[in-house]
Amino acid sequence: MSTHTLGLYLHHLALSDEVGCLGDASDKDLLSLYEAGQSEPAFTELMRRHGPMVLRICRRVLGRGQDAEDAFQATFLLLARKAAQLRGEAGGPLSLGGWLHRVAYRTALNAMAQSVRRKNHERHAANMNPLHVDPEMEASWNEVRPIIDAELDALPDEPRRLLIACYLQSKTHAETAAALGVPLGSVAGRLEKAKALLADRLARRGVVLSVPLLAAHLGAAANGAVVPAKLFVHSIEAVMIFAEQTSGTVSGTVAQLVKIGLTNMPKNSTGMGFIFAGTAALLAAGVIACQTLLAVPDKKADGDQPPAAAVVEHKPQANKTELVDRYGDALPPGAVARLGTVRFRNSPGGGGYRSVRIAGGGQGYVTAGPMSAPSLWDGQSGKLVRRFGVAQRQGQPIAISPDGKTLAGIDGVSGHLHLWEIATGKVLTATDVKLGDLSRLVFSADGTRIAASAVNNKLYVWDTTLGLPRWVVTRNRHVSTIAFGAEDKTLAVVEGKAVVEGHVLSFWDAATGDQRPGQLDLERAVVSTSVSPDGRTMVLEREVIRKDRDYETDVAILDLATFQIVRQLVPNKGRRFQVNPIQALAVASGGKVLAEANGGGEVRLWDAGTGQVLRRCQGDRCFVDTMAFSADGKSLVGLDRGRVRVWDTATGKEALSNLVGHDQAVTSLTFLPDGTLVSNGWDGVARLWDATSGEERQQIPPTATMDGYVPVGEASAAAGDGKTLTLLDLFWPTGQENFVAVVRTWDRGADRERGRHVKQLGDAPPQSLVVSPDGKVVGCAGGQLPGNEVHLWDAATGNLIAKAAGLYPAFSPDGKFLATVLGNREQQILSIRDAATGKEVCSAPAPQGSAFTRLAFSPQNNALISLSESGLKNTVHFWPLSPGEPAASGPRVGPPRVLVDDAQRGVRTLAFSPDGRTFALPGDDGSVRVVETATGKERVAFAGHTGPVWSLAFSADCRRLATGSSDTTVLVWDVTGRLQNGQLRPAELAAREREELWAELASDGAARAQRSLWALAADPLGTVPFLAKQLQATVKRVEPEVIAKHIRDLDDQVFTTREKAYSELKLLGEIAEPALRAALKDAASPEVQRRIEDLLLALDAHNKNPSGLSLRGVRAVEVLEQIGTPDARKILKDLAAGAAGSSVTRDTRAALERLRTEK
């Protein structure tokens, strides 16, 4: 031991008494002490508390070497520098433990990035990641740990702080409550919700953990790290010296890590919402790879044994306990059925680059696109085999080596170019620098080089060892595409001043990056290109005419050996398209066969020599935007809005065309009275499903194609008996014709069309097309309609019923009223109109700064919810509706209240459950939340789609929720958590269990109350008499005369009488509300008016944020309605005779009406 270190030990011992006196001080107090006088004992206590957690995080990322200790030191140095800002927040909304977890994790990533740059890549990968994980094996603990760290880091603040405090810092619930400032009684519920949220996020990354198993993993993450004494005392010394200067006793590596952290951290921010450079180089080196983010293995401390391994998705066999769809593919947690299939279904994403390539050796097809990482699909079954890296929002090109064994692509987290081994998913190598968006990526014919062109007009060439590029050139012209020439000595570049101008072909020395003399004039602007699998032929789509929306293009075939155009074709001569006539091109090896996908939904094969069509590939609506031939030319694969389609080029027949389900996005869902689910999609097909088994019962073919149009299914509805369907299709013009709506009525029993009518909509697409719930009226808004009007048509005849001002129309459940949005984005108005006349019934201004995007009526016509954009977030508002005076005049809308203030952007739909107690709120990430209407709190959430959710429908019994997505599938979710073969799984509850569940019905947490609700409903025999007793004791029954007397007593001459009346009315709460509102109009004196107003203000505040205790009676009514037995109905009838102002009374009467209707 050096004398310097020994001196530090002795100095630390001398401070031990002072440190010991600070054991009960809060983090905030310790930070204040340190900031006020550079208190060494205070900082020592902070490091004693949090040091083990910080070191564990650093070691999980970096192993047990010096890099981890450097990251540990840098983390506490950053804490010292940020103490002034943190001291006001520690223990508050930020939490020092949560801050340190985030800083340590990201500093460790930066440390790894530095290590990558210091070492040769291959030697570094061999030293730090020696284990080659078999892709068929379950993920090891070393694989799971960094995923948990990454997803924990990405959680919202409160659940992240709870998990860190309880699991990583091993605090008790009482300590957690005190540290985070939350009620002790709510810690357990909030912690369960946090674990469930983290489990959902992990599932999206391919790690499926039950909540108990996740807790085991988190607990294990807290074990096995003690800060070595030497590291501890040297770190304290470094803090005391380095906190006030940028040099001192720390190493250059630590100093650089601190500099990076401070540079990327906003000066006045402690939220750590800044960018760390380490993630990029970390993933570039292949240390963290693929979707499982392989950990750097560290040597386990004694007793540091991992818990049971997680389950990673995309295994060949699903777990025995997993539910599967009809094809044997696992369902996501909470789903009970999948309608359609995930096979050959790549996430469609949004706008951006899409690629498809064929892997060698019969391994299958590789796709990439927006919101989807490069993915390998089995060519025989269509199953997803694995994903490579992490998805990018905009998508990036991919390339496969000539031997078909290696995939090149951009990782979505790091932005670095990676090479993966296709057979295993293993990262082979990666670039040292982050790249921008690429436009093309190609291998040389001998597989030793990779070239890329970027949208910023840069050209790159690497050796396949990657690292730094051999050369980089920045062009001052738009670079369209690139290709290697004969013998790989030349890189050919298609470039031009702008896309609309003529392009040229320039030539570059592939080894040096020197431009070669001469260029080939391509005469016209090049729109798209494709290169044959043998690298000898390039086809170029060139724009010939572009006038208004009239396109005509030709195809030039370029020999890459001579760099000469050998022939030209005009595949769509004389045809008019509103979109580009050629959507995608591909050329087979040898250059003799050309594939063309056009704006009319066709895929055709051409003889490149004669210009004759060889055959048309199977499929009527193939909107393919990228294609590729196999090396032998026998297969053609394309991406059709996310669906992988494969054709036999000899016959044009499609492989796996018998997969059941929609080919494109699912745009509408409707449950029929008999439980059948109707789905409509952009493929124009309406499908009727058994929502329990997932079996397709009936298929309604699309509207017969009209020449020059492409039909898209928009909406569907059913008559009250479910026997007649109304189907609404929108026809998109492929030429200059107008948009057209076609409304069909379909007889389910006869399985044939009863009638149809056609509506011309003008040359712009409509903003909304909707059908009334009974299918009798169609509404169309926007497009070419004048003045932002909604036109209402009779669905059977096509006759115009009325015109109503506004956009975003929504019908009331009975079809009598229509809600629309008036005004501009700066100031909008919610308007409710008579659907028969279009005249306004009532209106209300939108909250300031809100812009409506969706509206939905409650099933009882007593409320409406709106979704509005406000800045960077979406908000759901609840608008109460009350009967007008007289009632026949229509509803009146009251002031809104915020239900949800963190809805995702891009939400396309909202849906109430049939009982109105909940509504579904989807996300563009494929998730959906079921929200309690009374509180705005989440009851349950589901995630499992690979594209945004576009449509929603609850079953009549509220037990299932169906979601339709742009990923072409429908998922049916178990809202109860207890469904078994479509029925509630029965339970036999003990008396003590019923008491506990009754207590949980009063929980402020909607999720906990929901679980209790369905558990009680599953035991009808025990629950009904139990609730009868409980409700009798808790539900108030007050005669109207008693309330009237209390109101009169507010004006009594005796002060004590007035005070007693006020207190009694306050206790009665909502029961007295109708009488109070009536009395306010005729208040006997100013004092009476003031007292009534105070009571009503208190009631309004309670209604905006009702407590769980006040909702327990309503939730109990929900249990009884779900049970629905004669005994349960008898209790409901008794409750319905209660006070008119009681929410329990109102809810009971509505429940009885629904039960009567169902019967």
MARTORFI-426035 format. One record per residue (C-alpha): residue in one letter; y negated, z, x. Coordinates in steps of 0.2 Angstrom, whole numbers, plus 5000, padded with zeros to 4 digits. Layout:
residues N
AYZX;...
END
This chain:
residues 1159
M500050005000;S498349955007;T497050095010;H495950014997;T497250014983;L497650194987;G495750234986;L495750154969;Y497250264963;L496350424969;H494750374960;H495650334944;L496550504945;A494850584947;L494250504931;S495850554921;D495050704913;E493450604907;V494650474900;G495750594891;C494250664882;L493950484875;G495650464867;D494950494849;A493350384851;S493350224841;D493250054850;K491450034844;D490950204852;L491850154868;L490949994869;S489250084866;L489650204880;Y490050064892;E488549954887;A487350104888;G487750164906;Q489250054912;S490350204908;E491950174919;P492950304909;A492550214892;F493050044899;T494650124907;E495150194889;L494850024882;M495949944894;R497250084892;R497350044873;H497249854873;G497949814891;P499849804886;M499449684872;V498349574883;L499649564897;R501049524885;I500049374878;C499649314895;R501449334901;R502149244886;V501049094890;L501149094909;G502749194914;R502649354925;G501749274940;Q500049284947;D499349174934;A499649294920;E498749434930;D497349324933;A497149284915;F497349474911;Q495849514923;A494749364916;T495049424898;F494349604902;L492949534912;L492449424897;L492549584887;A491349674899;R490149524898;K490149524879;A490149714876;A488349704869;Q488749584855;L490449664851;R489949844850;G489149804833;E490649724826;A492149814834;G493149894820;G492149794807;P492449614801;L492849564819;S494049694826;L494149714845;G496049694845;G495949534836;W494549474848;L495549514863;H497149434856;R496149264854;V495249274871;A496849324880;Y497849184872;R496549044876;T496149114893;A498049104897;L497948914891;N496548884903;A497448974917;M498948854914;A497748704914;Q497148754931;S498848784937;V499348614931;R497948534941;R498348624957;K500148574958;N501148414958;H501648374940;E503548354942;R503748504954;H502648604942;A503648564927;A505348594936;N504648774942;M503948824926;N505048754913;P506848744920;L507748754904;H508248594895;V508448644877;D509748544867;P508848474852;E510348514841;M510248704846;E509248834836;A507548874844;S507649014856;W506449164856;N505549084871;E505248934860;V504649034845;R503449154854;P502049034858;I502148954841;I501849124834;D500349154846;A499648984842;E499749014823;L499249194823;D497649134833;A497349004819;L497449124804;P495949184794;D495149334801;E495749474790;P497649434790;R497549404809;R496749574812;L498049654801;L499549584810;I498849614827;A498449794823;C500049834814;Y501249734825;L500449694842;Q499549854844;S500849964835;K499550054824;T500150144809;H499450094792;A498250244792;E497650194809;T497450014804;A496450064788;A495250164798;A495050034812;L494749894800;G493849974786;V495049934772;P495850054759;L497350134765;G498250104749;S497949914751;V498649894769;A500449864764;G500049734751;R498749644762;L500049654777;E501349574766;K500149434761;A499649404779;K501549394785;A501849274771;L500349164776;L500949164794;A502649114789;D502048974779;R501048914794;L502548924805;A503548824792;R502348684793;R502648684812;G504448674810;V504948854812;V505648924796;L505649114796;S505949234781;V504549374780;P505749514786;L506349404801;L504549364805;A504149544805;A505549574818;H504849434829;L503149514828;G503849684832;A504849614847;A503249534853;A502449704855;N503849764867;G504149754885;A502449754893;V501649894903;V500149854914;P500649884932;A499550024940;K498949914954;L498449774942;F497549914931;V496549994944;H496049824953;S495549764936;I494449914932;E493649894949;A493349704946;V492449744929;M491349874937;I490749744950;F490949574942;A490149614925;E488449604933;Q488749464945;T489749314947;S490549354964;G491449504970;T493249564972;V494049444960;S494949284966;G494149114964;T495449074950;V494849224940;A493049184943;Q493349004937;L494249064921;V492749184917;K491549044920;I492548924908;G492649064895;L490749094896;T490348914896;N491348874880;M490849034871;P489249024861;K487949134868;N487649234852;S489349224845;T490849334847;G491949244834;M492749144848;G492648984838;F492448884854;I493448754863;F494548804877;A494848664890;G496648734894;T497548664879;A497248484884;A497948494902;L499248624896;L500048494884;A499748354896;A500848434909;G502248444896;V502348624898;I502148644879;A503048504871;C503448424854;Q503248514838;T504148674844;L502948694858;L504248754871;A503748914880;V503648944898;P505149054901;D504749224909;K505949344916;K506349474902;A505949654906;D507349784903;G507649794885;D506549644880;Q507849564870;P507349434858;P507649454839;A508749324830;A508349144833;A507149054821;V507748894812;V506948734817;E506748594804;H507548424806;K509248484811;P510648374806;Q511448504794;A510348604783;N510648794783;K512048854770;T510748964761;E509448824760;L509248734743;V509348544746;D508848384736;R510148254729;Y510148174747;G510648344756;D508848364763;A508148544764;L506848594751;P505348684757;P505348874753;G504948904734;A505448734729;V506948714717;A506948524716;R506348364724;L506048214714;G506148064725;T506648074744;V505848114761;R506947984769;F505947844777;R504447934771;N503147954784;S501548044780;P500347914773;G498848014779;G497147934776;G496247794785;G496747764803;Y497947684815;R499747664810;S501147604821;V502947574819;R504247524833;I506047504835;A506947624847;G508347554858;G510247584857;G510247594838;Q509247764839;G508147714824;Y506347684821;V504847774827;T503247784817;A501547864819;G499947874809;P498547984803;M499048164800;S500848124807;A501548144824;P502648004831;S504248024821;L506047954824;W506947904809;D508847874808;G509147694805;Q510647714794;S510247854783;G508347854784;K508348044789;L506948114800;V507748154817;R506248234826;R504448224829;F503548204845;G502048314849;V500748354836;A499848244824;Q498148174826;R497048154811;Q496547974814;G498247924821;Q498547834838;P499547684844;I501347714851;A502347604863;I504247604867;S504847554884;P505847394886;D507447484888;G507147574872;K507347744879;T505547804881;L504147834869;A502247834874;G500947914863;I499448024862;D499748214858;G498648274844;V498248444852;S497848394870;G497348214868;H498348164883;L499548024885;H501348084885;L503048004888;W504448074878;E506348044880;I506747974863;A508548034863;T508048214866;G506248234862;K505948304880;V504248274888;L504548174903;T502748164910;A500948164904;T499148104910;D498048224919;V496548174908;K496148174890;L495948004882;G494847954867;D495547854852;L496547704858;S496747534850;R498247474860;L499647544871;V500947434880;F502247444893;S502547314906;A504047204905;D504947304919;G504447474912;T503547534927;R501747524920;I500847574905;A499147494899;A497947554886;S496347494878;A495247624870;V493947604855;N492647644868;N493047484877;K493947564892;L495447484900;Y496747594908;V498347554918;W499547694924;D501147694933;T502447774922;T502347934932;L500647954924;G499448084931;L497847994935;P497747804931;R497947674944;W496247604937;V495047614924;V493747484918;T492347504905;R491947334896;N490247294888;R491147204875;H492247254860;V494047264866;S495247204853;T496947214861;I497947194877;A499547124884;F500447104900;G500746924906;A502146844915;E502946944929;D501747094924;K500447034937;T499147004924;L498347104910;A497646994896;V496247064886;V495547004869;E493747044869;G492146994861;K490347044858;A490747104840;V492147094828;V491246954818;E490946844833;G492146734843;H493246824855;V493946774872;L495446804882;S495046884899;F496246914914;W496447064925;D497447104940;A498747224933;A498847314950;T497047324956;G496047304940;D495047164947;Q494447034935;R495146864938;P494146704936;G494146604920;Q494446654902;L495146574886;D493946544872;L494846594856;E493546504846;R493446634832;A493446824829;V495146904831;V495547024817;S497247084822;T498647044835;S500447074838;V501647044853;S503446994852;P504747124858;D505147014874;G503247014879;R503146834880;T502246784864;M500646854855;V500046814838;L498246824833;E497446834816;R495846744817;E494446744804;V493946574798;I492846604783;R492046764777;K490946734762;D490546884750;R492246944747;D493146784750;Y494246784765;E495246644774;T496146674790;D497246574802;V498646634814;A498646574832;I500246584843;L499846624861;D501146594875;L500946744887;A501646644902;T500346504901;F499046594891;Q498846444880;I498846434861;V500346334857;R500146314838;Q499146374823;L499646414805;V498646454789;P499846554779;N498746584764;K497746424763;G496846404746;R497246584741;R495846704737;F495946884742;Q494747034739;V495547114754;N496047034770;P497346904766;I498446954781;Q498747144781;A499947134796;L500847014808;A502347024819;V503246894830;A505046894835;S505646874853;G505646694858;G504146664846;K505046554834;V504946674818;L503346754812;A503146894799;E501646904788;A501147044775;N499746994764;G498547074752;G499547014737;G500947144742;E502147014749;V503047004766;R503546834771;L504546754786;W503846594793;D504546464805;A503246464818;G503646294823;T503546204807;G502346324797;Q503646334783;V504046494773;L505846544777;R506046674764;R505146814755;C505746994759;Q506247104745;G504947204736;D503547164724;R502147284731;C502447294749;F500747344756;V501247344774;D499947364787;T501047364803;M502647284807;A503847254821;F505447154825;S506947214833;A507347144850;D508747034843;G507646974829;K508947034816;S507847174808;L506047184803;V505247354800;G503547394792;L502547544786;D502047534768;R500747664765;G501847794773;R503547724768;V504647644781;R505347484775;V506747384784;W507347214780;D508747104786;T507846944792;A509346834788;T509346874770;G507646964767;K508547114758;E507947284761;A508947424769;L509147584759;S508247504744;N509347614732;L508347774737;V507747844720;G505947894719;H504147824720;D503747704733;Q501847754734;A500747904729;V501148004713;T499547994703;S500048094687;L501348214680;T501648264662;F502948394656;L503648334639;P504148454625;D506048434629;G505648484648;T505748304654;L504448274668;V503548104668;S502848044684;N501747894687;G501347814703;W500347684713;D501947584713;G501547554694;V503247634689;A503347784677;R504947884679;L505648024668;W506548164677;D507648304674;A506548434682;T507948554685;S509248444694;G508048314701;E509048174692;E508048024686;R508447994667;Q507347844663;Q506247714672;I504847624664;P504547464673;P502747414679;T501647304669;A502047124672;T501147064687;M499646954682;D499146824695;G497846874707;Y498047064703;V499047214710;P499447354697;V499247534701;G499847674690;E498447794686;A498847914672;S500047954658;A500148064642;A501248094628;A501148114609;G501448294602;D503348254599;G503548184616;K504348024609;T502847904613;L502047884630;T500347814634;L500347734651;L498747684659;D498747564674;L497347494684;F497447314691;W496647284707;P496047104710;T496647014725;G495346884723;Q493546894715;E494146934698;N493647094689;F494547264689;V495647274673;A496347424664;V498047404654;V498447534642;R500247534635;T501147634622;W503047654626;D504347714613;R505547824623;G506947814610;A506947624610;D506547614628;R505247474625;E503447444624;R502647454607;G500947384611;R499647354624;H497847314627;V496847254641;K495047304646;Q493947214659;L493047344670;G491847234681;D491947204699;A491947384705;P493347504703;P493047644690;Q492647824696;S493847894684;L495247844671;V495947984660;V497047994645;S496848134631;P498248254631;D498948174615;G498848004622;K497747934608;V496147914618;V495747834635;G494147874645;C493447764659;A491947824669;G490947734683;G491247574691;Q490147434682;L489847544667;P487947564664;G487047724667;N488547824673;E489347814656;V491147864650;H491847734638;L493147804625;W494447684618;D495747704605;A497347694616;A498347604602;T497047464597;G495847464612;N494347484601;L492847574608;I492647744600;A491147814608;K490047814624;A489647974633;A488448004647;G489148074663;L490548064676;Y492148154680;P492748164662;A493948294656;F494748304638;S494948474629;P496748514625;D496548464607;G495648304612;K494048344601;F492848374616;L492448294632;A491748384648;T490648274659;V489448294674;L487648234673;G486248224686;N486348194704;R487048294719;E485448394721;Q485548454703;Q486948434691;I487348484673;L488948524665;S488948434648;I490148464634;R490248324621;D491048274605;A492448154609;A492248064592;T490348024594;G489948054612;K488548164607;E488148324617;V488748494610;C488048604624;S487648604642;A487348714657;P486548684674;A487748694689;P487448824702;Q486148774715;G486848664729;S488448634720;A489148454717;F490548444704;T492048344708;R493348404695;L493348484678;A494748564668;F494848644651;S495948804648;P497348774635;Q496548884623;N494848794623;N494048964628;A493548924646;L493348784658;I493448774677;S492548664689;L492748614707;S491148584716;E490648544734;S489448654742;G489148624761;L490748634770;K491748714757;N492348694739;T492048814725;V492948844709;H491848914695;F492448984679;W491448944663;P491749044647;L491748954631;S491349044615;P491348974597;G489748894590;E488948954575;P489548884564;A491248864573;A491348674567;S489848634578;G490848654594;P490948774609;R489548864618;V489648874637;G489149034646;P488549074664;P489849034677;R490649154689;V491449104706;L493349114706;V493849034722;D492549004736;D493748934750;A494548784741;Q495048644752;R493948484752;G494748324745;V495548404730;R495948274717;T496548374702;L496548544694;A497848614681;F497948764670;S499648844666;P499948824647;D499549014644;G497948994653;R498249144664;T498349044680;F497848884687;A498448774701;L497348724715;P498048604728;G497548564746;D497448404756;D498648484768;G500048464755;S499948644749;V499548714732;R498948884726;V499348974709;V497749074706;E497549214693;T496149154681;A495549334678;T495349384696;G495249214706;K496649294717;E498149204723;R499749244715;V500849134725;A500648984736;F501848844741;A501848714755;G503048574758;H502248404755;T501748294770;G500248214761;P498848284750;V499348344732;W498648214719;S499448274703;L499948434695;A500948494679;F501548664673;S503148674663;A502948744645;D503648914650;C502448924665;R503948964676;R503848794686;L502448694694;A502748514698;T501648434712;G501448254715;S500848194732;S500348044742;D501948064752;T502847984736;T503848134731;V503648264717;L504148444721;V504548574708;W504148744713;D504848914706;V503249004701;T504349164697;G505349174713;R506849214702;L507449054695;Q509249014695;N509948854687;G508248844678;Q508349024671;L507749184676;R509049274687;P509449434677;A509149604683;E509649774678;L508249894683;A508450084686;A507150194677;R506350234693;E506150044697;R505350014681;E504050154684;E503750074701;L503549904694;W502349964680;A501250044694;E501249884703;L500649784687;A499049884690;S498949814708;D497249734714;G498349614723;A498849474711;A500349424721;R501149594720;A500749604702;Q501649434699;R503249494708;S503249644697;L502949544681;W504449434684;A505549574689;L505149664673;A505449504663;A507149484671;D507749644663;P507349624644;L508449764638;G507749894648;T505949824649;V505549804631;P505749984625;F504950044642;L503349934639;A503249984621;K503150164626;Q501850134640;L500750014630;Q500750144616;A500050274628;T498750164637;V498050034624;K496650104615;R496550094596;V494750124590;E494150094572;P492549994571;E491750134561;V491950244577;I491050124588;A489650094575;K489350284575;H489250294594;I487950154594;R486950244580;D486950404590;L486150314605;D484550334594;D484950514589;Q483550644591;V484650764602;F484750714620;T486550774622;T487150674607;R486350514615;E487150554632;K488850584624;A488750424614;Y488250324629;S489750394639;E490950364625;L490350184624;K490550164642;L492350224642;L492750104628;G492249964639;E492649794632;I493249864616;A491449904611;E490749734618;P490649634602;A489749774593;L488549804607;R488049624608;A487749624589;A486749784590;L485649724604;K484849594593;D484249734581;A484049874593;A483150024584;S482050064599;P481650014617;E482750154623;V484250104613;Q483949924619;R483949984637;R485550084636;I486449944627;E485849824641;D486449944654;L488149944646;L488349764645;L487749734663;A489149854668;L490349754657;D489849594665;A490049654682;H491749714678;N492249554670;K491749464686;N492849574697;P494149664685;S495249794693;G497149784693;L497149944682;S496149854668;L497249704669;R498949794668;G498949784649;V498649604649;R499949574662;A501249684652;V500849564637;E501349424649;V502949504652;L503349524634;E502849344630;Q504049284644;I505449394637;G505149324619;T506549424610;P506249484592;D505949664599;A504649594611;R503849504597;K503749654587;I502849744600;L501649604602;K501249604583;D500849784584;L499649754599;A498849614590;A498149734577;G497149824590;A495249824593;A494549644591;G493549664608;S495049714618;S495749584631;V497449654627;T497149614608;R496549434612;D497849394624;T499249464612;R498649354598;A498649204609;A500349244615;L501049264597;E500249094593;R501149014608;L502749094603;R502549034585;T502248854591;E503748854602;K504848914588;
END
